[in-house]
Amino acid sequence: MKQFSKILFACLIAGAMAFTAAAQGAKKPASKTAAKAKMAKFMGKGDGITTCPVTGEEISSKDIHTDHYGRTVYFCCGGCMTKAQKSPAMYIKKTEEAQKAAVAGMAKSAGHGHGDSHAAMNHGDSQDKGAATKYIGKGDGIETCPVTGEPINKNLKGEAMGREFYVCCEGCLDMVKKNPTAYLKPMAKKETAFLGKGDGVETCPVTGEPVDKKLTAEADGHKFAVCCAGCIDTVKANPAAYLKAKK
């Protein structure tokens, strides 16, 4: 009888220990889930309809969008869309009503992270036709993105206003192409060094040699004579370098 009691007691102890271990093991996944939920803090700033859910900026084009929770959500640029796709719970609520309520009164970004660095943008699509385009560029298009001011991606190059430029994301590339005067400063005109060696009347403005009176031409309102046909082309290609401005 005593032997039986000892066996029964040992079984009860083992069972209790197994139950405790199982209970502790069951708590671990819940703890991890709670940690993940805590990490996915909602950071949305816009409704995804008229304002970007990542930055809170106004959406000027409906070209950049993706589907989340069974609805279409719009973004101000491709970078913001990518950011939301990686972690939708951080920027997008399951319904439009919940999204609007969550971002009501939310201040716009102070400028950290890719999408968060977009300052208020006055896009060309929203301006009155004929109105002068306001310059809102944030970078030089060489080292920094003209739209966001962030470091550029050397693989994303465009051309507008007679110059090449780089941006940080595909969305910014489209924005600059649609409204280049808003984001790109005109290239500064370099002053042309005067290279003329003659007056264009008795001496050739290119070589300084005596002119051939039969070889005359006009450029920038100047009539001039040169020593040979080749000099005519040279002067016409860059008159400011060979013909003195009229007083």
SVG drawing of the C-alpha trace seen along z (x, -y; Angstrom):
<svg xmlns="http://www.w3.org/2000/svg" viewBox="-16 -103 62 105">
<polyline fill="none" stroke="black" stroke-width="0.4" points="0.0,0.0 2.8,-2.4 4.5,-1.5 1.4,-2.3 1.0,-5.7 4.6,-6.6 4.0,-5.7 0.7,-7.7 2.4,-10.7 5.3,-10.6 2.7,-10.5 0.9,-13.6 4.2,-15.5 5.2,-14.6 1.7,-15.6 1.9,-18.9 5.3,-19.7 4.1,-18.7 1.0,-20.9 3.2,-23.9 5.6,-23.5 2.8,-23.3 1.2,-26.4 4.4,-28.3 5.0,-27.1 1.5,-28.3 2.3,-31.8 5.3,-32.3 3.5,-32.7 1.1,-35.1 4.1,-37.1 5.6,-37.2 2.3,-38.2 2.0,-41.0 5.5,-42.2 4.8,-42.2 1.6,-44.1 3.4,-46.6 6.1,-47.0 3.4,-47.7 2.4,-51.0 0.1,-52.9 1.9,-55.8 -0.5,-56.8 -0.9,-60.5 -3.4,-60.5 -6.6,-58.9 -5.2,-57.3 -7.9,-59.0 -6.9,-62.6 -3.8,-62.5 -0.9,-60.1 -1.3,-57.6 2.5,-57.7 3.2,-61.4 -0.2,-63.1 0.7,-65.1 -2.0,-65.9 -2.2,-63.4 -1.9,-65.1 -2.1,-62.0 -4.2,-58.9 -1.5,-56.9 0.3,-55.6 -2.0,-53.1 -2.3,-49.6 -5.0,-47.5 -5.1,-46.9 -7.9,-45.2 -10.2,-45.1 -9.9,-48.7 -7.7,-51.0 -5.3,-53.2 -3.5,-56.1 0.0,-57.5 2.0,-60.7 4.9,-58.7 6.2,-55.2 8.5,-55.3 5.5,-55.7 3.6,-52.9 6.6,-50.5 6.8,-51.5 3.2,-50.8 3.4,-47.5 6.1,-46.3 4.1,-47.1 0.5,-48.0 -0.7,-47.8 1.5,-50.8 -0.1,-53.1 -3.5,-51.7 -6.6,-50.9 -9.1,-48.2 -11.8,-50.7 -11.8,-54.2 -13.9,-55.4 -11.3,-53.9 -8.5,-55.5 -10.0,-59.0 -10.7,-58.7 -7.2,-57.5 -5.5,-60.4 -7.8,-63.2 -5.8,-66.2 -2.5,-64.3 0.3,-66.7 2.3,-66.2 5.7,-64.6 8.7,-66.3 11.0,-64.6 12.4,-61.3 12.4,-58.2 11.9,-58.2 8.2,-58.8 8.1,-61.0 10.5,-63.6 8.1,-64.9 7.3,-68.5 4.1,-70.2 4.0,-70.0 2.2,-72.3 1.9,-70.0 1.5,-71.4 -1.6,-69.3 -3.4,-71.3 -2.4,-74.7 -4.5,-77.0 -3.6,-76.9 -1.6,-79.9 -0.5,-80.7 3.2,-80.9 4.6,-77.7 6.0,-78.1 9.4,-76.6 9.3,-74.1 12.4,-72.0 14.2,-70.6 17.3,-69.2 19.8,-69.9 18.9,-66.7 22.6,-65.8 23.3,-64.6 19.9,-65.2 16.3,-64.5 14.7,-67.7 11.3,-66.6 12.3,-65.4 15.8,-66.6 16.9,-63.1 20.0,-61.3 19.4,-60.3 19.4,-56.9 21.9,-56.9 19.8,-54.4 16.9,-56.8 17.8,-59.4 15.5,-61.7 15.8,-64.6 13.9,-67.9 14.5,-71.5 17.7,-70.6 19.4,-68.9 19.7,-65.5 18.6,-65.0 18.4,-62.2 15.7,-61.4 15.3,-59.1 12.3,-57.0 10.2,-56.3 7.4,-58.4 9.6,-61.5 10.8,-60.8 7.3,-61.0 6.5,-64.2 9.5,-66.1 8.7,-65.0 5.2,-66.2 6.2,-69.6 9.9,-70.2 9.7,-74.0 8.5,-73.3 11.4,-71.1 14.4,-72.0 16.2,-75.3 17.1,-76.6 20.8,-76.0 22.8,-79.1 24.0,-80.7 27.7,-81.1 29.1,-84.3 30.7,-83.8 34.4,-84.9 35.0,-87.3 37.4,-85.7 37.1,-88.2 40.4,-89.2 39.0,-91.6 36.2,-94.2 34.3,-92.3 34.7,-95.2 38.3,-95.3 39.6,-92.3 38.1,-88.9 36.5,-88.6 37.7,-85.0 41.3,-85.2 42.1,-89.0 43.2,-88.6 42.0,-91.0 38.4,-90.2 37.1,-89.1 34.5,-91.7 32.5,-89.1 32.1,-87.0 29.5,-88.8 26.8,-87.5 24.6,-88.6 24.2,-87.4 22.4,-88.9 21.7,-92.0 25.3,-92.4 26.5,-92.5 30.1,-91.3 32.7,-90.2 35.2,-87.4 38.3,-86.0 36.8,-82.6 33.5,-80.7 34.5,-78.6 34.7,-81.7 31.1,-82.6 29.9,-79.3 32.1,-79.9 30.7,-83.4 27.1,-82.3 27.5,-79.4 28.6,-81.8 28.2,-85.4 28.7,-86.8 32.2,-85.4 33.3,-87.1 31.1,-90.2 31.1,-93.1 27.7,-94.2 26.4,-97.4 26.6,-100.4"/>
</svg>
